[in-house]
C-alpha cells in the first residue's frame, strides 16, 4: 500500500510514462477515456488521459530512480492516505468501464457521499452535486485535485 505513488509528468507524456512503466515491469494505472475527434475530415475515437499530467504507479526506490532517468517526470508525489487514493481510483475504474467517454470535472468541496445502487454505475461511490432534476455524482481523486462525474436519477442513489 505504501509504495503507490503519483507521477506528475511533463505535458502530453502520460502514455509514454505508462509505456516505460510496462517496460520496467512497474505496476501502474493510467485512466483513459474515449474522445471523438475529427482528423482530416474523418471522425476518429482517441484515448486521452482522464487526469492529464498524472500516472499512478507502485514503485520502490530502484524503480523510482529508473523512472526519473526517463526525464519525463516533473516530480513524484506521495499520497498521505494511499488506501483512500486506491479506493478512489477503483471507483474511477468502475465508472470508466460502464461509460468510457466520461469527462473530468472540477471536484466538489461540499456534498454528500452516496453510492449508486442500480443502473450501469452500480457500486460507484462519490460526492453529489444536485442539478435540475438529475443527480450528478462526482468521483474525486483527492490526491491530485481532479474528478469525473456520472449522472444518475434520484432513485438510483442512496446515502452512505
C-alpha positions as CSV (number, residue, x, y, z in Angstrom):
1,X,0.0,0.0,0.0
2,X,2.7,2.5,0.9
3,X,4.5,2.0,-2.4
4,X,1.8,3.6,-4.6
5,X,2.9,7.0,-5.8
6,X,1.6,9.6,-8.2
7,X,3.8,10.6,-11.1
8,X,3.4,14.2,-12.1
9,X,4.6,14.1,-15.7
10,X,5.6,16.6,-18.4
11,X,2.7,17.7,-20.7
12,X,1.4,15.1,-23.1
13,X,3.7,12.3,-21.9
14,X,1.3,10.2,-19.9
15,X,1.2,7.3,-22.3
16,X,5.0,7.4,-22.7
17,X,5.4,7.1,-19.0
18,X,2.9,4.2,-18.9
19,X,4.9,2.5,-21.6
20,X,8.1,2.9,-19.6
21,X,6.4,1.5,-16.5
22,X,5.3,-1.5,-18.6
23,X,8.9,-1.9,-20.0
24,X,10.4,-1.8,-16.4
25,X,7.7,-4.1,-15.0
26,X,6.2,-1.5,-12.8
27,X,2.5,-1.8,-11.8
28,X,0.8,1.3,-13.0
29,X,-2.6,2.8,-13.7
30,X,-3.4,5.5,-16.3
31,X,-7.1,6.1,-16.5
32,X,-8.1,6.8,-20.2
33,X,-11.3,8.0,-21.6
34,X,-12.6,7.9,-25.2
35,X,-12.9,11.2,-27.1
36,X,-14.3,11.7,-30.6
37,X,-12.2,14.0,-32.8
38,X,-12.2,15.0,-36.5
39,X,-8.9,14.4,-38.3
40,X,-8.6,15.0,-42.0
41,X,-12.4,15.1,-42.4
42,X,-12.8,11.7,-40.7
43,X,-14.3,11.1,-37.3
44,X,-11.9,9.1,-35.0
45,X,-12.0,8.0,-31.4
46,X,-8.9,8.6,-29.4
47,X,-7.9,7.6,-25.8
48,X,-7.0,10.6,-23.7
49,X,-6.0,10.7,-20.0
50,X,-8.8,11.3,-17.6
51,X,-6.4,13.2,-15.3
52,X,-3.9,15.0,-17.6
53,X,-0.4,15.1,-16.2
54,X,-0.8,12.2,-13.8
55,X,0.1,8.5,-13.8
56,X,-0.3,6.2,-10.7
57,X,2.4,3.6,-10.0
58,X,3.6,1.1,-7.4
59,X,7.3,1.6,-7.2
60,X,10.3,1.1,-4.9
61,X,13.4,3.2,-4.7
62,X,15.3,1.5,-7.5
63,X,12.3,1.7,-9.8
64,X,11.9,5.4,-8.8
65,X,15.4,6.0,-10.0
66,X,14.8,4.2,-13.3
67,X,11.7,6.4,-13.9
68,X,13.5,9.6,-13.0
69,X,16.1,8.7,-15.6
70,X,13.5,8.8,-18.4
71,X,13.4,12.6,-18.0
72,X,9.6,12.6,-18.4
73,X,8.7,13.1,-14.7
74,X,8.3,16.5,-13.1
75,X,8.0,15.1,-9.6
76,X,6.9,12.0,-7.7
77,X,4.1,12.7,-5.2
78,X,3.5,10.5,-2.2
79,X,-0.1,10.3,-1.0
80,X,-0.9,11.0,2.6
81,X,-3.6,8.3,2.5
82,X,-2.6,5.7,0.0
83,X,-5.5,3.4,0.9
84,X,-8.0,6.1,0.2
85,X,-6.3,7.1,-3.1
86,X,-6.5,3.4,-4.3
87,X,-10.2,3.3,-3.3
88,X,-10.9,6.4,-5.3
89,X,-9.0,5.0,-8.3
90,X,-11.0,1.8,-8.1
91,X,-14.3,3.8,-8.2
92,X,-13.0,5.8,-11.3
93,X,-12.0,2.5,-13.0
94,X,-15.5,1.1,-12.4
95,X,-17.1,4.2,-13.8
96,X,-14.9,4.1,-16.9
97,X,-15.8,0.5,-17.5
98,X,-19.5,1.5,-17.5
99,X,-19.0,4.6,-19.7
100,X,-15.6,5.1,-21.4
101,X,-16.4,8.6,-22.5
102,X,-16.6,10.2,-19.0
103,X,-15.4,13.7,-18.8
104,X,-13.3,15.2,-16.0
105,X,-15.0,17.9,-13.9
106,X,-13.9,20.1,-11.1
107,X,-14.1,18.3,-7.7
108,X,-16.7,19.4,-5.2
109,X,-15.7,20.8,-1.9
110,X,-19.1,20.3,-0.3
111,X,-21.5,17.5,-0.9
112,X,-22.9,14.3,0.3
113,X,-21.2,10.9,0.0
114,X,-23.5,8.5,-1.9
115,X,-23.5,5.1,-3.5
116,X,-25.3,4.3,-6.8
117,X,-27.4,1.1,-6.1
118,X,-28.6,0.2,-9.6
119,X,-28.0,1.1,-13.2
120,X,-24.8,1.0,-15.2
121,X,-22.8,2.7,-12.5
122,X,-23.9,0.3,-9.7
123,X,-21.5,0.2,-6.8
124,X,-19.8,3.5,-7.5
125,X,-19.4,5.9,-4.6
126,X,-18.8,9.6,-4.7
127,X,-20.0,13.1,-3.8
128,X,-23.2,14.6,-5.1
129,X,-23.9,17.8,-6.9
130,X,-27.6,18.4,-7.5
131,X,-28.5,19.7,-10.9
132,X,-32.0,20.4,-12.3
133,X,-33.8,17.2,-11.5
134,X,-30.9,14.8,-12.1
135,X,-28.2,13.7,-9.7
136,X,-24.6,14.3,-10.7
137,X,-22.2,12.1,-8.7
138,X,-18.6,13.3,-8.7
139,X,-15.8,10.8,-8.1
140,X,-12.9,12.7,-6.6
141,X,-9.2,11.7,-6.5
142,X,-8.3,14.0,-3.7
143,X,-4.5,13.5,-4.0
144,X,-4.3,15.3,-7.4
145,X,-7.4,17.6,-7.1
146,X,-9.3,16.1,-10.1
147,X,-12.6,14.3,-10.5
148,X,-15.0,12.7,-13.0
149,X,-18.8,12.9,-12.9
150,X,-21.6,10.5,-13.7
151,X,-25.3,11.1,-13.9
152,X,-27.9,9.1,-12.0
153,X,-31.5,9.5,-11.2
154,X,-32.7,10.1,-7.6
155,X,-34.0,6.5,-7.2
156,X,-30.5,5.0,-8.2
157,X,-28.7,6.8,-5.3
158,X,-28.6,6.1,-1.6
159,X,-26.6,7.9,1.1
160,X,-23.5,6.2,2.6
